[in-house]
Structure formats: structure tokens, C-alpha cells
Amino acid sequence: IITMFGFFAPDVPQISADEVKQALDKKQDVFILDVRTPGEFDSARIKGAINVPVDQIEDKILSVIPDKKKKIYVYCLSASRSVSAVDRMIKLGYSVVYNLTSGLLAWRAKQYPLET
């Protein structure tokens, strides 16, 4: 897959903003992972999200989410960093991990709630 900026992006499982919102509304057992910087995370995030910046995935993800079979939805602002994070997590053995297509931009476009 080539992104809109011409970069190669790994082919990772995708989930839409609508599907993430439905899972949260139904209180499904899912982990929401925000891979933006701590500053971005502090300004606004999807309710219940945990922050592990993309450059710290290899070092920190096992201590934050030890269960590699846990369902995980990963997002950033536009999905460029989250695609990379999902690809890395799959390589680390996580088996049920999805990238939020178009990230927070898609979430905001749907006017879904954010917490600050």
C-alpha cells in the first residue's frame, strides 16, 4: 500500500471509526491504543485510550498490554503512525490488532466524542 504522501505503508488490518464507536458503545472488551505524542494525547483523545507513542512500541507495549490475544484498536491523527505501530505489534506476536482507518481525522469528521 502506498500512502497519500507516497510512502510505503504495510498492509495491516483496518477498522473504521464507525466500528470502533459501536464497540465502545457496546462496552466490548477492547483496548484503545493512542500512538501519538504525550502532548497530542493530553490535548484530546478517544475516551479510555492509553498512550504509548509509536517510537516506544517495542519497549513498552508488552508491559502495557501483556495479553497478545487482546483485541486492540490503534490510532494516531491520520493513521500514518498507527499503521507502523500495528505492523510492529503484529511482528511482536499480537494477533487481534487493527488500525483505525484515517485515525482521529475520521473520528472527528463523524463528530464522535473526545475527552481532554
C-alpha positions as CSV (number, residue, x, y, z in Angstrom):
1,I,0.0,0.0,0.0
2,I,1.3,3.5,-0.9
3,T,0.0,6.3,1.3
4,M,-1.2,9.7,0.0
5,F,2.3,11.0,0.7
6,G,3.9,8.3,-1.4
7,F,5.4,6.4,1.5
8,F,5.2,2.6,1.6
9,A,2.7,1.5,4.2
10,P,2.4,-2.1,5.5
11,D,-0.8,-3.9,4.7
12,V,-2.4,-4.2,8.2
13,P,-5.9,-5.0,9.4
14,Q,-8.2,-1.9,9.3
15,I,-11.2,-0.8,11.3
16,S,-13.5,2.2,10.6
17,A,-14.4,4.9,13.1
18,D,-18.0,3.7,13.0
19,E,-16.9,0.2,14.0
20,V,-14.7,1.5,16.9
21,K,-17.6,3.7,18.1
22,Q,-20.0,0.7,18.0
23,A,-17.5,-1.4,20.0
24,L,-17.2,1.3,22.7
25,D,-20.9,1.9,22.8
26,K,-21.5,-1.9,23.4
27,K,-18.7,-1.8,26.0
28,Q,-16.8,-4.6,24.2
29,D,-13.6,-5.9,25.7
30,V,-11.2,-3.9,23.5
31,F,-8.1,-1.9,24.2
32,I,-7.8,1.6,22.6
33,L,-4.2,2.5,21.9
34,D,-3.2,6.0,21.0
35,V,0.3,6.1,19.5
36,R,0.7,9.9,19.2
37,T,3.0,12.1,21.3
38,P,2.1,12.6,25.0
39,G,1.3,16.3,24.2
40,E,-1.1,15.3,21.4
41,F,-2.7,12.7,23.7
42,D,-3.2,15.2,26.5
43,S,-4.9,17.7,24.2
44,A,-7.7,15.3,23.1
45,R,-8.2,11.5,22.9
46,I,-10.8,8.8,22.4
47,K,-12.3,8.0,25.8
48,G,-10.5,5.3,27.6
49,A,-7.5,5.3,25.3
50,I,-4.0,4.5,26.6
51,N,-1.0,6.4,25.2
52,V,2.2,4.6,24.0
53,P,4.0,6.8,21.5
54,V,4.8,5.0,18.2
55,D,8.6,5.2,18.9
56,Q,8.2,3.4,22.2
57,I,6.0,0.4,20.9
58,E,8.8,-2.2,21.0
59,D,10.0,-1.0,24.5
60,K,6.7,-0.5,26.3
61,I,3.8,-2.4,24.6
62,L,4.4,-5.7,26.4
63,S,4.2,-4.1,29.9
64,V,1.1,-2.1,28.9
65,I,-0.8,-4.9,27.1
66,P,0.8,-8.3,28.1
67,D,-2.1,-10.3,26.5
68,K,-1.1,-10.7,22.9
69,K,-4.6,-12.1,22.1
70,K,-6.4,-9.0,23.4
71,K,-8.4,-7.0,20.8
72,I,-6.6,-3.7,20.2
73,Y,-7.6,-0.7,18.1
74,V,-4.7,1.6,17.3
75,Y,-4.9,5.2,16.2
76,C,-3.0,8.4,15.7
77,L,-4.0,11.6,13.9
78,S,-4.1,10.5,10.3
79,A,-3.2,6.7,10.5
80,S,0.4,7.1,9.3
81,R,2.0,6.3,12.7
82,S,-0.7,3.8,13.7
83,V,-0.2,1.7,10.6
84,S,3.5,1.4,11.6
85,A,2.6,0.6,15.2
86,V,0.1,-2.1,14.1
87,D,2.8,-3.6,11.8
88,R,5.3,-3.7,14.6
89,M,2.8,-5.2,17.1
90,I,1.9,-8.0,14.6
91,K,5.7,-8.7,14.3
92,L,5.8,-8.8,18.2
93,G,3.1,-11.5,18.1
94,Y,-0.1,-9.5,18.7
95,S,-2.8,-11.3,16.8
96,V,-6.0,-9.2,17.1
97,V,-4.8,-5.6,16.3
98,Y,-6.4,-3.1,14.0
99,N,-5.5,0.3,12.6
100,L,-8.3,2.9,12.8
101,T,-8.6,4.0,9.2
102,S,-7.7,7.7,8.8
103,G,-7.2,8.0,12.6
104,L,-8.6,10.9,14.6
105,L,-9.3,12.8,11.5
106,A,-12.0,10.2,10.6
107,W,-13.2,10.2,14.3
108,R,-13.6,14.0,14.3
109,A,-15.3,14.0,10.9
110,K,-18.0,11.8,12.4
111,Q,-18.2,14.2,15.3
112,Y,-17.7,11.4,17.8
113,P,-16.8,12.5,21.3
114,L,-13.2,13.1,22.5
115,E,-12.0,13.6,26.1
116,T,-9.5,16.1,27.2
